[in-house]
């Protein structure tokens, strides 16, 4: 059992005792006295401490509110050790609720991307065949999962494709502090039957793809060649990094190709230059035209 970390809260009477992993399944519990602790042997034990007023259990932590007869500085290490010993010895924190629907176990792991602000959460299950990007919570009608993720204050953008969810964060948070929380939330959300993407939206996306196919047939030959090169040689590598690339336009007059970057690639300080130069060199070589230029646009 890893060492429990104590953290102060805005209320000086309440101290949090954090675990490395989550200890509840999308549930929160509050115990005001020992009579309420029937489903929590740990909370029951904590109430034998004379200064314990309330016990909260949620997510990856246990929070305790104390009476004013002691100071946390004097007792927090002893309480942390007591909780740690209890769990290490096989003690039950929360008795599993009855009538729980059978879970569908999955694995979720975090994978770094070229964009330091984006992390790719890979799921052991196919999520969608159509890439979808969400810039804010107002755009999430199609994805209940994305809507929930935006409730984390540090989540800036979300990109979902195939079997992964790419999350872009604000600078206010470090990945070391939030990766576990996001990974566990995504895992529990999907295991508990939460909807990742609305099927009707996926169907609408399929219709869009048909439209794109029709549009493709009316494009000039060079544009068609560029799209085929991007699809076959560039897109797989970009998707592996948690992003997506789409053809926007080709201007025959100045030989400029515009591509749209999504997901982890959008706003990445290095990817715009790397992709631009890499794609540019590839197109120059494969189309045998040294005048081709590439402009990368963030979606």
N, C-alpha and C positions, 0 to 999 in steps of 0.2 A: 504494500500500500504506500503510495507516495505521500510525502508530507503535506499536511493541510496548510493552506495559506490564510492568514487572518487579514481582513481588510476593513477599514473604518467606513462608516456610512455618514450621510448628512445628519443623522440623529446620533449624538454621542452616546446614547444609551444602548444603541444597537450595533453589534459587531457581526461581520460575516465571516464564516469559516468555509473557504472554497476548496472544492475537490478538483482534480485534473479532468475528470469526466463527469457527465451529467448523472444525477442520482434519482431523478424523477422523469416520468414519461409525459411531457407536456402538461404537467399538473403542478399546482401549488397548494401547500397546506399551512394552516395556522393553528397553533395549539395555545390556548389561553391558560390551561391548567392541566394537571396530571389526569383528571377524569376524561379528558378529550383525546388521550393518546393511545386509544385501543389499537389503532392501525399503525402506530409508530413506536416500536420498542426503544429506539434511540431517544426520541423526545421524552418518553416516559422516564428513562434514566436521567436525562438532563434536568428534569424537574426535581430530582432529589437534591440538586444544588440549591441552597436556600436563596440565592440572589437571582435565580432565573424567573423572569416574569412572563415572557412569551417566547415561543419557538416557531420560526418560520422555516419551511423546507421547500425549495423550488430550484429548478434548473440544476446548476452544479454547486449549490451552496446551502448551508444551514445558517440562518441568522438568528441571533439570540438577543432579546431585549432584557436588560437587567434592572433590578431595583437599585436604588441609589446607595445601598449599604456597602457596596464595593466599587472599586475603580477597575476598568477593564485592564489597565496596565498591570495590575497585580494578579489577575486571574486568567488572562486570555491564553497563556501558554499551557496552563494546566488543563483548561477546557479543550483546547486543540488536541492535546495528548490523549485526553479521555475519549474524544470522538474517534481519533485515529486508532486507538487500541480497540475500541468497540467494533469498528468496521473490520479491522485486521483479523479479529477473532471470529469473524463470521456473523456478527450481529446484524440484524435487519433494520434498515433505516425506515423504509415504508413497506407495509404489506401490500402486495399487488392488488389492485382493485378487481372485484369480481365483475362479470359481465363485459370484460374487455374483448373487443373483437380480435380475432386471430390476426397477428401481424404477418406481413410479408417481408422477411428479413432481407435487407440490402446492405451493401457496403458503399461508403462514400469516403473519398480521400481528396485532400487538397494537392494541387499541382501548380507550381510556379509558372508564370508566363513572362514574356519579354517586357511586359509592362509592370513595373513595381507596384502600381496602384491596383492591379487586377490579379485575382486568384481564381483558378479553375477548379471547381468541385466536380470530380468525376464520379458518376453513379453507376452501379452494376446493373443497370436497366436502361433500355432505350426510352428516351423522354419525348422526342419529336423528330420528324424528318425534315421539318422546315425551321430554319433559324429565326428566332424572334428576339428583338431587342427592346428594352424598356428603359427610357431615360428618367422617368419619375413615376410616382405612385398613381398619377392620373391616367397613365397609359396602360394600367395593368388589368383592365377588364377581362382580358384573355387568359390571365394567369393568376389564380388565387395564391400560388406559391410566391410569385414575384411581389404581389401586394403585401404579403406577410413579411418578406425580406426587407422591403422598404421601411418597415416599422422600426428596424434597427437604424439608429440615427446616423451611423457611419456609412451606410450603404448609399452609393451615389448612382450606379447604373447596374443593370442586370442583362445578361445575354444568355439565352438558352438554345442549345443546338444538340442534336443527336443524344449523347448520354452524359452531357455535362452542363453545369450552370456556371457561367463566368460572372463573378461579382467584382465590380470596381468600387473602391472605397474612397472616402474623403481622407485628407491628410491627418485629420484629428486623431485617427486610431492607427495602431501598429498591428500588422498581421499576427505577430506573436501573442497579442492580447485577445484577438477576436476570431481566429481561425477555428479553434475548438468549438466555440459557441455557434458559429455558422454551420460548421460541418455536422454537429450533432442535431441542430435544428432541422437542417435539410433531411438528414437521415430519419429522424423521428416523424417529420411531416409526411414523407413519402410512405414510410412503413405503416403509418396510421391511416393510410388511404386518402391523404390529401391530394387535391387536383393540382397537377403541375401546369398543364395547359388545357384549355377548353377545346374539345374535339371539333366543334363547329368552326373555330378559328383556323384550325389546321386544314379543314376542308376549304375554307376561304383562301388560305395560302396556296392550296393546290390549284384553285382556279386562277390565282395570280400567275402561277408557274405556267399554266396553259397559255395565258395571255402573253407571257414573256416568250414562249416558244413561237407564237404567231408573230410577235414583234421581231424575233430573231430572223425569221424567214425574209423579212423586208429590209434587213440591214445590208449594208455594203459588204463585200467579200472580206475586206480587211478587218472590219469590226467583228465579223463572224469568226475569223481566225483568232483574233485577240481573245474573244470570249472562250473559245475552245482551249487556248493555251492557259488562260487563268483557271478554268475549271479542272484541267487535267494536271497541271504542274504546280500551280500556286496555291489554290484553295486547300488541298489536303494538308500542306505544311502550316498554313495560317490557322486552320481549324485545330490542329494539334496543339497550337499555342493558345487556344481558348478564344479565337476570334473568327472573323469572316471577312471575305473580300468580294465585292460585286462590281461588275462592269457598269460604268455610268455613261460614257460617251467616247467617241473618237472623232476628232476634227481633222479631216483630210488636208485642209489648207495649211495648218501649222504642225501637223503630225503629232498632236497632243492626245494622249489617252488619259481619261479621268476614271479613277477607281474609288469606290467607297469602302472605308474601313469600319468594321463593327466589332463589338465585344472587347476583348482584351487589347486588340490592336488600335481601337479608337482612343485617341489622346495619348498614346504611348510615346514617350519622348524619343525612343530609339527606333520604333517600328516604322514610322513614316519615312524616315530616311533610308532605313535598311530595305524596306519593301520597295520604295520608289527606285532605288538604285538597282536592286536585284531584279525587279520586274522589267525595268527599263533595259538592262543588259540582255535579259532573256528575250524580250520582244525584238530588240535590235538584231540579235543573232538569228532567231527563228523566222523572222520576217525579212531578214536580209536588208534592213533599212537603218542606217546609223543616225537618221534624223528624228527618230521617234523619241518623244518625251512623255514622261508619266507624271501626272498630278494625283496625289493621294488626298482624299477628302475624308474627314471624320464624320461619321453619320450623326 
